[in-house]
């Protein structure tokens, strides 16, 4: 099978045209003409992911984060990116990613998290004319006390910890979220009427939250990692009887907590 067939399945759900201008989704190593027989789906493209692909006989990897974002002046074993590129080329593995295009579709990163939280009446937080965009906002089935909501987040998203601003004085009903690095949408969430904004990579000063809204930082990895299962399901649904699996290494968060 051509790699282009696999890519088309992913792009039907998350068109490349949706990606941000700075992004590098799509083929990174190899192209649509590559012959592939098995796909390994991961979160980040690392030497460990390539090693796992070789071990399981996968000749294509799909990741959420692109292996290469910007220009590279040299490729060597001295850097993680260099080691990954060298390993992929050496073993003939096609590398493909679906990043912000998968962030911006309703069934993508934020939509997946919203579903796990149990939000209803959801809509895209920062929507374009076609209904795509970053973030999701919706309603909880029932209002929750702030402490109970934070506990709910930890349970349904399998979190060890949540960083948050001061607790709300009232209950939580409307929740906005953006998987990954979403601090730029804090104001958008406030304007949309969110009681809580959930994201990752929130900076220190952002925790001085606007009156009437609480901010919860669940971590970049934690807010996005479930998308690998979604990508895997997309390929399986569009291409039945094709070998696709989730990488074991994709459950390893590069951020450690002591």
N, C-alpha and C positions, 0 to 999 in steps of 0.2 A: 504494500500500500504506500502511496505517496504521502509524505508528511503534509502536503497541502490539504489532503482530505481531513486529517486530524485537526489542522489549524482552522479549516472552514467550519468544522463542528463547533469549536470554541468561539469563533468569531460570529457565528449566527446568534449566539447568546450574548456576546459582548463585542460588538464591532470595533475594529482597531481605530476607526475614525473618531471614536469617543475619547481616546487617550489624550492626556494633557500634552501640551506642546513640548515640555521638557522630558517627557517619558520616552521609553525605548521598547515598548511592547512589540511582540512579533518574533520573527526569527532572528536569533543572535549568532548562532553557529549553524551552518548549513542553510538549506532553503527548502521550499516546497517540493523540489524535485527529488529530495532524499528519499530513499526506500526505507520504510520503517516497519517493524513487525511487532513491537511492544513499546508501551509508553509507561514511564514512571513519573508520577505527579508529586512535586515538592513545593516547599514554600520559598526557600532561597536556593540559588544555584551555587553549590559549594563543591570542593573536591570530594567530600564525603558522599554527596548526592551522586556524583559521577561514578564513584567507586561502587555504590549500591546498584546503580543502573547496570554497570558491567556485571556485577555478581548475579543479578536476576535476569540478565539477557535482554534488557531494554536498550533500544537503539535511538530512543527519543526521550527527552525530559521536558516536561512543562512545569514552569514555576510561576508563582505570583510575582515575585520581584525579579526584574531583569538582571541578568548577569552583568551587563555593561550599560551604564547610564550615559556616560559622556565619553570624550576622547581618551584614548589610551596611548601614551607615548612609547611604551615598550611592554612586551609580554615576556615575563620570566617567572621562574620558580620562587622569586623573592616576595611575591605578593599573592594574596589569596585569589584575586581575580585571575592573575597570570597562571597560577597552578591549575585553576579550574578550566581555563581556556585550553591550556596545553593537554590536560587529561581528556577533555571532550574531543578534541581534534585527533589525539592519538588513538582513541578507541572508536572513532567514527560515530560519535553521538550527536544528534541534532538537538539544538537547544532553542526552546521557544518560551515566551512568557506572555502573560495577560495581566497587566498591572492596573493602571488607572482606568482602562476600559472596563475591567471587571469591577472596579470600585464604583463606577458611575451608572451601572444598570440596577434597576430595583431589586432584582434577584441576586445581586452580587454580594460584595463584602458586607456592607451595612445592612442590606436586607436580610442576610443570613443571621446576623447578630440580633436584629429586631425580632425575627421569628423565634429565636431561642429565648429572648426575654419575654416574649408573649405579647408584643405590641399589636394593637388593632387599629383599623382605619389609618393605615400608614400611607405616607406620601414622601416623595423625595424632598429633602430639606432645601437644597440649593439647585433647583430644577431648571433645565433648559426648555425650549419650546416643545420638544418631543417627549418630555417627561423623564428624561435621564439627568443625572447629575450626582453630586456628592452628598452623602448623608441621607438619613431617614428620620422622620418624626412620626410619632404615633401615640396612642393612648394605652395605658395599662387597663386590664379588664376591671380592676377595682383600685381606688386610691390606696397608697401604701405610705406608712411612716417612712421618713428618710432612712433610718437605720435598717428597717425591714427591706427596703429597696436595695440598699447596698449589699445586704446579705443575700438577697435574691440574685443579684448580679454574680456574686461569688459562686453561688450554687450552679446556676444554669450555664455559666461560661467557664466553669472549672478554674476559678481564679484563686491564687493564694493570698493576694492582697489587692486592695483598691486605694489609690491616693485620691483624696477628695477635699473640696473646700469646706467651709463651715456648713453645718447641717441646716437644711431649711427649717423654718419655724412651722410650716404647714405640711401638708401631705404631698406626695408625688403622684401626679396623674398623667402629665404629658412628658414624654421622654424623647429627646433628640439624640442622635448618635452618628458618629462618623468613624468608621474603622481606619486604623493607621494613624497618621499624623494629622490631626484635625483641629488644631488650635485656631486656625484661620476662620473657622465657622462658629466661633463662640458668639459673636454678635448676631449672626444669622439665626442661631438657635434661640437667643433671647428675643429677637424680633418676632419669631414664629410662635412665641408663647410657651417655650419649654420650661418645665420646672427643674429638669436635670439635663445636663449635656454630658454624654458619655463618649470618650475618645481615648487617644493615646498621645504621647509626646507633649503633654501639657507642660508649659514652663512655669517657673516659680511664681512670677508676678500674675499669671493668669488665675492662680488660686484665690486672688482677691476678687472673687466672683461678683458679678453685678447683683444688685439687690433683687431678691425674688427668684434667683436661679442658683442651683448647686452644680458644681463641676466634678465629674468623676473620671479619673485617669486609670484605665484598666490595663494599659500597656499596649505598645504597637503590635507586638507579636500576638498577644492574647486577643486583641480585637479583630485580627484578620485571619488567624491560622485555620479556622473552620472552612475557609474558601477552598482549600485543597480538596476537601471532600466534594464540594459543589462542582469543581472542575472535573474531577474524576467521574461524577455522575453524568455530567453533560456529554463527555466522550462516550461513556458506556451506552447512554440512551441513543445517541446519534449513530454510533457504530457498534451494533450488537456483535457479540462473539469476537471482539478484538481485545487483546490482552492489555489491560490498563490497571495500574495499582498505585496505592499511596505509599510514598517513601517513609520508611521508619525514621530516617534522620530528620524529617520535617516536623517532628514533634519535639525537637530540641530547640529551646529558646536560647538565642545567643546572649541574652541578658540574664545574669545569675543574681540571685538574692541570698544574702548570708543570714 
